[in-house]
Amino acid sequence: MLALVSTPSYDPNLFVDGISSKDYSALLNDPNTPLVNRATQGVYPPASTVKPYVAVSALSAGVITRNTTLFDPGWWQLPGSEKRYRDWKKWGHGRLNVTRSLEESADTFFYQVAYDMGIDRLSEWMGKFGYGHYTGIDLAEERSGNMPTREWKQKRFKKTVVSG
């Protein structure tokens, strides 16, 4: 790891000479949870950082090849659904292969590839890269994160996984 930063939204000087119970109570009861170390305790969607891992997973699993191309009109639609998931580039990227989709950070390419992989294979491969696991670095407050699986969704939401 090269860097890990979490900056407080409050004045840390409050703690220098001993924080008052009033100020400490305000921090503890703040709905924005300012005492949480967001770098080690925050659990967030991975955003575009997940794309190289999805690419390697799909290539390794044989879901795509380096020559696979998909057309990106600026959105992706789950088969059987009317909802469209927009790409950051609303007019689309056009025809993409895996290399160009990484270069341009094309969301819709990875939506389709993840869909083609399916939840089981995607979860398995992402787990190999450490998603949903602790890093193993000596961080006392670290959270493991979550890599959804069929079992997780059933337990958490009492629902089965459907495509998409």
C-alpha positions in Angstrom: 0.0 0.0 0.0 1.4 3.4 -1.0 -1.1 5.7 0.7 -4.2 5.6 3.0 -5.9 8.8 4.0 -8.9 9.7 6.1 -9.2 13.4 7.1 -11.6 14.4 9.9 -14.4 16.7 9.2 -14.0 18.2 12.7 -11.2 20.1 14.4 -8.8 17.5 15.8 -7.5 20.2 18.2 -10.6 19.5 20.3 -8.7 16.5 21.6 -5.3 18.2 22.4 -6.1 19.4 26.0 -8.9 16.9 26.6 -12.2 17.1 24.8 -15.3 18.3 26.7 -18.1 15.8 27.2 -20.4 18.2 25.3 -18.1 18.2 22.3 -17.4 14.5 22.5 -21.1 13.8 22.7 -21.8 16.0 19.7 -19.2 14.0 17.7 -20.6 10.6 18.8 -24.2 11.6 18.0 -23.4 13.3 14.7 -25.3 11.4 11.9 -22.3 11.9 9.6 -20.2 9.7 12.0 -17.1 11.9 11.9 -15.2 9.6 14.2 -15.3 6.8 11.7 -12.0 6.3 9.8 -13.4 6.2 6.3 -10.2 4.8 4.9 -10.3 1.6 7.0 -13.9 1.4 8.3 -15.8 2.8 5.3 -17.4 0.3 3.0 -18.0 1.7 -0.5 -18.7 0.5 -4.0 -15.4 0.1 -5.9 -16.5 2.3 -8.8 -14.1 2.1 -11.8 -11.3 0.5 -9.8 -13.1 -2.8 -10.3 -12.9 -2.7 -14.1 -9.4 -4.2 -14.5 -10.3 -7.1 -12.1 -13.5 -7.8 -14.1 -11.5 -7.7 -17.3 -8.8 -10.2 -16.0 -11.6 -12.4 -14.5 -13.6 -12.5 -17.8 -10.4 -13.1 -19.9 -9.3 -15.9 -17.5 -12.7 -17.5 -17.4 -13.0 -17.4 -21.2 -16.1 -15.2 -21.1 -14.3 -12.7 -23.4 -11.1 -12.7 -25.5 -8.9 -9.7 -26.2 -10.6 -9.5 -29.6 -14.2 -9.5 -28.2 -16.0 -6.4 -29.2 -19.2 -4.8 -27.9 -21.0 -1.7 -29.1 -21.6 1.0 -26.5 -24.5 3.4 -27.3 -24.0 5.1 -23.9 -26.3 2.9 -21.9 -26.8 -0.8 -21.0 -30.1 -2.5 -20.5 -30.7 -5.6 -18.5 -32.4 -8.2 -20.7 -36.1 -8.3 -19.9 -36.0 -4.9 -18.2 -36.9 -1.4 -19.3 -34.3 0.3 -17.1 -31.3 1.7 -18.8 -28.0 2.0 -16.9 -26.1 5.0 -18.3 -22.5 5.3 -19.1 -20.5 8.3 -17.9 -20.2 9.2 -21.6 -23.9 9.7 -22.5 -23.4 9.4 -26.3 -21.4 6.2 -25.8 -18.0 5.0 -26.8 -18.9 3.1 -29.9 -17.3 -0.3 -30.7 -15.0 -1.4 -27.8 -12.7 -4.3 -27.0 -11.4 -4.9 -23.5 -8.3 -2.8 -24.0 -10.2 0.2 -25.3 -12.9 -0.2 -22.6 -10.2 0.0 -19.9 -8.6 3.0 -21.6 -11.9 4.9 -21.8 -13.4 3.5 -18.6 -16.5 2.4 -20.5 -19.1 1.4 -17.9 -21.5 -0.4 -20.2 -18.8 -2.8 -21.5 -18.2 -4.0 -18.0 -21.9 -4.1 -17.2 -22.3 -6.6 -20.1 -19.2 -8.6 -19.2 -20.3 -8.9 -15.6 -23.7 -10.0 -16.7 -22.2 -12.6 -19.0 -20.0 -13.9 -16.2 -22.9 -14.4 -13.8 -23.0 -13.8 -10.1 -21.3 -17.1 -9.1 -18.3 -16.8 -11.4 -17.9 -13.1 -10.8 -18.0 -13.5 -7.0 -15.5 -16.3 -7.2 -13.1 -14.4 -9.3 -13.4 -11.1 -7.4 -12.7 -13.1 -4.2 -9.4 -14.2 -5.7 -8.5 -10.6 -6.0 -9.4 -10.0 -2.3 -12.8 -8.4 -2.7 -14.9 -9.1 0.4 -11.8 -10.0 2.4 -9.5 -8.3 4.8 -6.2 -7.0 3.3 -4.0 -8.7 5.8 -2.3 -5.4 6.5 -2.0 -4.6 10.2 -5.0 -2.2 10.4 -6.9 -2.5 13.7 -10.0 -0.9 12.4 -10.2 -2.5 9.0 -13.5 -3.7 7.6 -13.6 -6.6 5.1 -16.1 -5.2 2.7 -18.6 -7.3 0.8 -18.6 -9.3 -2.4 -22.2 -10.3 -2.9 -23.0 -14.0 -3.5 -26.3 -15.8 -3.9 -26.1 -16.9 -0.2 -25.4 -13.3 0.9 -28.4 -11.9 -0.9 -30.7 -14.6 0.4 -29.5 -14.0 4.0 -29.5 -10.2 3.8 -32.6 -9.5 1.8 -34.5 -12.8 1.8 -34.3 -12.7 -2.0 -32.8 -14.9 -4.7 -30.3 -13.5 -7.2 -31.8 -12.8 -10.6 -29.8 -11.9 -13.7 -28.3 -8.5 -13.5 
